[in-house]
Amino acid sequence: MLITKQEMSDHHRRMIRYSVDHMRFLEEQIEQLDQDIAARIREAGLEPQWQLLQSVPGAQQTSAAAILAETGTDMTQFSSQKHISSWAGICPGNNRSAGKNRSSHTTGGNRWLRGTLTECAWAAAAKKNCFIKDKFWRITTKSGGKKAPAVVGIAHTLLILIYQALSTGQPYRDKRVPVLDQRQKERLIRHHIRRLGKLGVAVSAPRPAPQQPTHLPPAT
């Protein structure tokens, strides 16, 4: 039942005030915890590595701290990028047939790290002027519009970038967005036309421009 301004009693106002005060209390507690975590990281001398992780797309202070807590700073404990990917549980099997990606299941791995990387993957996929956003939609298109395989793929990419940053001590440098070839462009166009069709928007694919005849000079 919707309560109008005229119907709101003192009791309703008091309950709303209690709710707002409780939300404010939780926000203050979260902010205090974030400050405590940052202080512990600095006391442990891990702020340089913490800053390195924040250079990776999608990783911010909270997620970078969570990743650091799970992986540590010494990447020599992992023999390779494949090793850390398998350990984290974001190394799906390859299941392709006729050029299409089918369902691929990840291993168990470290569920806390995998969950953090998944959140970072969603954030990175929405970042403008980043090659990861384009990669996310390429995988989604190849997977028939399913975003779950793309999220796993992006999470795997982010973990590799994290591994490289902590191994080399160098922050991530943004790559240029790769230029799509004609076949990739046409595939993306077909994918978005199908998506619009499901929403009830009829769109016809543009016809390729006719090639202009080439006039060769007469032979001499």
DRENDO-1510 file (C-alpha; in Angstrom, 1 decimal, always signed):
<recs>
REC; n; res; u; v; w
REC; 1; MET; +0.0; +0.0; +0.0 .
REC; 2; LEU; +1.4; +3.4; -1.0 .
REC; 3; ILE; +1.4; +5.9; +1.8 .
REC; 4; THR; +0.8; +9.5; +0.7 .
REC; 5; LYS; +2.2; +12.5; +2.5 .
REC; 6; GLN; -1.1; +13.2; +4.1 .
REC; 7; GLU; -1.4; +9.7; +5.4 .
REC; 8; MET; +2.1; +9.5; +6.8 .
REC; 9; SER; +2.0; +9.4; +10.6 .
REC; 10; ASP; +4.7; +10.2; +13.2 .
REC; 11; HIS; +5.3; +6.5; +13.5 .
REC; 12; HIS; +6.1; +6.2; +9.7 .
REC; 13; ARG; +8.4; +9.2; +9.9 .
REC; 14; ARG; +10.2; +7.7; +12.9 .
REC; 15; MET; +10.7; +4.3; +11.1 .
REC; 16; ILE; +12.0; +6.0; +8.0 .
REC; 17; ARG; +14.4; +8.0; +10.1 .
REC; 18; TYR; +15.6; +4.8; +11.8 .
REC; 19; SER; +16.2; +3.3; +8.4 .
REC; 20; VAL; +18.2; +6.3; +7.1 .
REC; 21; ASP; +20.3; +6.3; +10.3 .
REC; 22; HIS; +21.0; +2.6; +10.0 .
REC; 23; MET; +22.1; +3.1; +6.4 .
REC; 24; ARG; +24.3; +6.0; +7.4 .
REC; 25; PHE; +25.8; +3.8; +10.2 .
REC; 26; LEU; +26.6; +1.0; +7.7 .
REC; 27; GLU; +28.2; +3.4; +5.3 .
REC; 28; GLU; +30.4; +4.8; +8.1 .
REC; 29; GLN; +31.4; +1.3; +9.2 .
REC; 30; ILE; +32.3; +0.3; +5.6 .
REC; 31; GLU; +34.4; +3.5; +5.2 .
REC; 32; GLN; +36.2; +2.8; +8.5 .
REC; 33; LEU; +36.9; -0.8; +7.4 .
REC; 34; ASP; +38.3; +0.5; +4.1 .
REC; 35; GLN; +40.6; +2.9; +6.0 .
REC; 36; ASP; +41.7; +0.1; +8.3 .
REC; 37; ILE; +42.5; -2.2; +5.4 .
REC; 38; ALA; +44.5; +0.6; +3.7 .
REC; 39; ALA; +46.4; +1.2; +6.9 .
REC; 40; ARG; +47.3; -2.5; +7.3 .
REC; 41; ILE; +48.5; -2.6; +3.7 .
REC; 42; ARG; +50.8; +0.4; +4.3 .
REC; 43; GLU; +52.1; -1.0; +7.6 .
REC; 44; ALA; +53.0; -4.2; +5.8 .
REC; 45; GLY; +54.9; -2.3; +3.1 .
REC; 46; LEU; +52.6; -3.5; +0.4 .
REC; 47; GLU; +51.3; -0.2; -0.9 .
REC; 48; PRO; +53.5; -0.3; -4.2 .
REC; 49; GLN; +51.9; -3.7; -5.1 .
REC; 50; TRP; +48.5; -2.4; -4.1 .
REC; 51; GLN; +48.9; +0.6; -6.5 .
REC; 52; LEU; +50.1; -1.8; -9.2 .
REC; 53; LEU; +47.0; -3.8; -9.0 .
REC; 54; GLN; +44.8; -0.7; -9.3 .
REC; 55; SER; +46.4; +0.1; -12.7 .
REC; 56; VAL; +44.7; -3.1; -14.1 .
REC; 57; PRO; +41.3; -2.3; -15.7 .
REC; 58; GLY; +38.3; -2.9; -13.4 .
REC; 59; ALA; +40.4; -3.1; -10.2 .
REC; 60; GLN; +39.9; -0.5; -7.6 .
REC; 61; GLN; +41.1; -0.1; -4.0 .
REC; 62; THR; +38.8; -2.7; -2.4 .
REC; 63; SER; +39.1; -5.3; -5.2 .
REC; 64; ALA; +42.9; -4.7; -5.4 .
REC; 65; ALA; +43.2; -5.3; -1.7 .
REC; 66; ALA; +41.1; -8.5; -1.9 .
REC; 67; ILE; +43.3; -9.8; -4.8 .
REC; 68; LEU; +46.4; -9.0; -2.9 .
REC; 69; ALA; +45.2; -10.9; +0.1 .
REC; 70; GLU; +44.6; -14.0; -2.0 .
REC; 71; THR; +47.5; -14.1; -4.3 .
REC; 72; GLY; +50.2; -12.4; -2.2 .
REC; 73; THR; +53.0; -10.4; -3.9 .
REC; 74; ASP; +55.4; -13.2; -4.8 .
REC; 75; MET; +54.5; -14.6; -8.2 .
REC; 76; THR; +57.4; -17.0; -8.2 .
REC; 77; GLN; +55.2; -19.4; -6.2 .
REC; 78; PHE; +53.3; -19.9; -9.5 .
REC; 79; SER; +55.3; -21.7; -12.2 .
REC; 80; SER; +53.4; -19.9; -15.0 .
REC; 81; GLN; +50.4; -17.9; -16.0 .
REC; 82; LYS; +48.5; -21.2; -16.6 .
REC; 83; HIS; +49.4; -22.3; -13.1 .
REC; 84; ILE; +47.9; -19.2; -11.4 .
REC; 85; SER; +44.8; -19.4; -13.7 .
REC; 86; SER; +44.2; -23.0; -12.7 .
REC; 87; TRP; +44.7; -22.2; -9.0 .
REC; 88; ALA; +42.2; -19.3; -9.2 .
REC; 89; GLY; +39.7; -21.5; -11.0 .
REC; 90; ILE; +39.2; -19.4; -14.1 .
REC; 91; CYS; +40.8; -21.7; -16.6 .
REC; 92; PRO; +37.8; -23.1; -18.5 .
REC; 93; GLY; +38.0; -26.0; -20.9 .
REC; 94; ASN; +38.0; -25.4; -24.6 .
REC; 95; ASN; +34.7; -26.7; -26.1 .
REC; 96; ARG; +34.2; -25.4; -29.6 .
REC; 97; SER; +32.4; -27.0; -32.5 .
REC; 98; ALA; +31.9; -25.6; -36.0 .
REC; 99; GLY; +33.4; -22.3; -34.9 .
REC; 100; LYS; +31.0; -21.9; -32.0 .
REC; 101; ASN; +31.8; -21.8; -28.3 .
REC; 102; ARG; +29.8; -24.2; -26.2 .
REC; 103; SER; +29.4; -24.4; -22.5 .
REC; 104; SER; +32.7; -24.5; -20.7 .
REC; 105; HIS; +33.0; -25.1; -17.0 .
REC; 106; THR; +35.6; -23.6; -14.7 .
REC; 107; THR; +37.5; -25.6; -12.0 .
REC; 108; GLY; +36.9; -25.1; -8.3 .
REC; 109; GLY; +39.9; -23.0; -7.5 .
REC; 110; ASN; +40.0; -20.1; -5.1 .
REC; 111; ARG; +36.3; -19.0; -5.0 .
REC; 112; TRP; +37.1; -15.7; -3.2 .
REC; 113; LEU; +39.7; -14.6; -5.8 .
REC; 114; ARG; +37.4; -15.9; -8.6 .
REC; 115; GLY; +34.5; -13.8; -7.3 .
REC; 116; THR; +36.6; -10.7; -7.1 .
REC; 117; LEU; +38.0; -11.2; -10.6 .
REC; 118; THR; +34.4; -11.6; -11.9 .
REC; 119; GLU; +33.4; -8.3; -10.3 .
REC; 120; CYS; +36.4; -6.7; -11.9 .
REC; 121; ALA; +35.6; -8.2; -15.2 .
REC; 122; TRP; +32.1; -6.6; -15.3 .
REC; 123; ALA; +33.7; -3.2; -14.4 .
REC; 124; ALA; +36.4; -3.6; -17.1 .
REC; 125; ALA; +33.8; -4.6; -19.7 .
REC; 126; ALA; +32.0; -1.3; -19.2 .
REC; 127; LYS; +35.2; +0.8; -19.4 .
REC; 128; LYS; +35.4; +3.1; -22.4 .
REC; 129; ASN; +38.3; +3.2; -24.8 .
REC; 130; CYS; +39.7; -0.1; -23.4 .
REC; 131; PHE; +40.5; -3.2; -25.5 .
REC; 132; ILE; +38.8; -5.4; -22.8 .
REC; 133; LYS; +35.4; -4.0; -23.6 .
REC; 134; ASP; +35.8; -5.0; -27.3 .
REC; 135; LYS; +37.1; -8.4; -26.3 .
REC; 136; PHE; +34.1; -8.9; -24.0 .
REC; 137; TRP; +31.7; -8.3; -26.9 .
REC; 138; ARG; +33.6; -10.4; -29.3 .
REC; 139; ILE; +33.4; -13.4; -26.9 .
REC; 140; THR; +29.7; -12.7; -26.3 .
REC; 141; THR; +29.0; -12.7; -30.0 .
REC; 142; LYS; +30.9; -16.0; -30.6 .
REC; 143; SER; +28.9; -17.5; -27.6 .
REC; 144; GLY; +25.6; -16.7; -29.2 .
REC; 145; GLY; +24.9; -13.7; -27.0 .
REC; 146; LYS; +25.7; -15.4; -23.7 .
REC; 147; LYS; +27.7; -13.2; -21.4 .
REC; 148; ALA; +28.9; -15.8; -18.9 .
REC; 149; PRO; +31.7; -17.2; -21.1 .
REC; 150; ALA; +32.8; -13.6; -21.8 .
REC; 151; VAL; +33.0; -12.7; -18.1 .
REC; 152; VAL; +35.1; -15.8; -17.4 .
REC; 153; GLY; +37.3; -14.9; -20.4 .
REC; 154; ILE; +37.8; -11.3; -19.2 .
REC; 155; ALA; +38.5; -12.5; -15.6 .
REC; 156; HIS; +41.2; -14.8; -17.0 .
REC; 157; THR; +42.7; -11.9; -19.0 .
REC; 158; LEU; +42.7; -9.6; -15.9 .
REC; 159; LEU; +44.4; -12.3; -13.8 .
REC; 160; ILE; +47.2; -12.5; -16.5 .
REC; 161; LEU; +47.6; -8.7; -16.4 .
REC; 162; ILE; +47.8; -8.9; -12.6 .
REC; 163; TYR; +50.4; -11.7; -12.8 .
REC; 164; GLN; +52.5; -9.7; -15.2 .
REC; 165; ALA; +52.2; -6.5; -13.1 .
REC; 166; LEU; +53.3; -8.2; -9.9 .
REC; 167; SER; +56.0; -10.2; -11.7 .
REC; 168; THR; +57.6; -7.2; -13.4 .
REC; 169; GLY; +56.8; -4.5; -10.9 .
REC; 170; GLN; +55.4; -2.4; -13.8 .
REC; 171; PRO; +51.9; -0.9; -13.9 .
REC; 172; TYR; +49.5; -2.0; -16.6 .
REC; 173; ARG; +49.7; +0.1; -19.8 .
REC; 174; ASP; +46.5; +0.4; -21.7 .
REC; 175; LYS; +46.6; -1.2; -25.1 .
REC; 176; ARG; +45.1; +0.3; -28.2 .
REC; 177; VAL; +41.7; -1.0; -29.2 .
REC; 178; PRO; +42.3; -3.6; -32.0 .
REC; 179; VAL; +40.9; -2.7; -35.4 .
REC; 180; LEU; +38.2; -5.1; -36.5 .
REC; 181; ASP; +38.5; -6.7; -40.0 .
REC; 182; GLN; +35.5; -6.8; -42.3 .
REC; 183; ARG; +34.3; -10.2; -41.2 .
REC; 184; GLN; +34.4; -9.3; -37.5 .
REC; 185; LYS; +32.4; -6.1; -38.3 .
REC; 186; GLU; +29.8; -8.0; -40.2 .
REC; 187; ARG; +29.5; -10.6; -37.4 .
REC; 188; LEU; +28.9; -7.8; -34.8 .
REC; 189; ILE; +26.4; -6.2; -37.1 .
REC; 190; ARG; +24.4; -9.4; -37.4 .
REC; 191; HIS; +24.6; -10.0; -33.7 .
REC; 192; HIS; +23.2; -6.6; -32.8 .
REC; 193; ILE; +20.5; -6.8; -35.5 .
REC; 194; ARG; +19.3; -10.1; -33.9 .
REC; 195; ARG; +19.3; -8.4; -30.5 .
REC; 196; LEU; +17.3; -5.5; -31.8 .
REC; 197; GLY; +14.9; -8.0; -33.5 .
REC; 198; LYS; +14.2; -9.7; -30.1 .
REC; 199; LEU; +13.3; -6.3; -28.8 .
REC; 200; GLY; +10.8; -5.8; -31.6 .
REC; 201; VAL; +13.0; -3.4; -33.6 .
REC; 202; ALA; +13.2; -4.3; -37.3 .
REC; 203; VAL; +16.5; -3.5; -38.8 .
REC; 204; SER; +17.8; -4.6; -42.2 .
REC; 205; ALA; +21.5; -5.3; -42.7 .
REC; 206; PRO; +23.2; -2.7; -44.9 .
REC; 207; ARG; +24.2; -4.0; -48.3 .
REC; 208; PRO; +27.9; -3.9; -49.1 .
REC; 209; ALA; +28.8; -1.0; -51.4 .
REC; 210; PRO; +29.3; -2.0; -55.0 .
REC; 211; GLN; +32.9; -2.0; -56.1 .
REC; 212; GLN; +33.8; +0.6; -58.6 .
REC; 213; PRO; +35.1; -0.8; -61.9 .
REC; 214; THR; +38.8; -0.3; -62.4 .
REC; 215; HIS; +39.6; +1.4; -65.8 .
REC; 216; LEU; +43.0; +0.4; -66.9 .
REC; 217; PRO; +44.9; +2.6; -69.3 .
REC; 218; PRO; +45.1; +1.3; -72.9 .
REC; 219; ALA; +48.2; -0.8; -73.7 .
REC; 220; THR; +50.8; +1.0; -75.6 .
</recs>
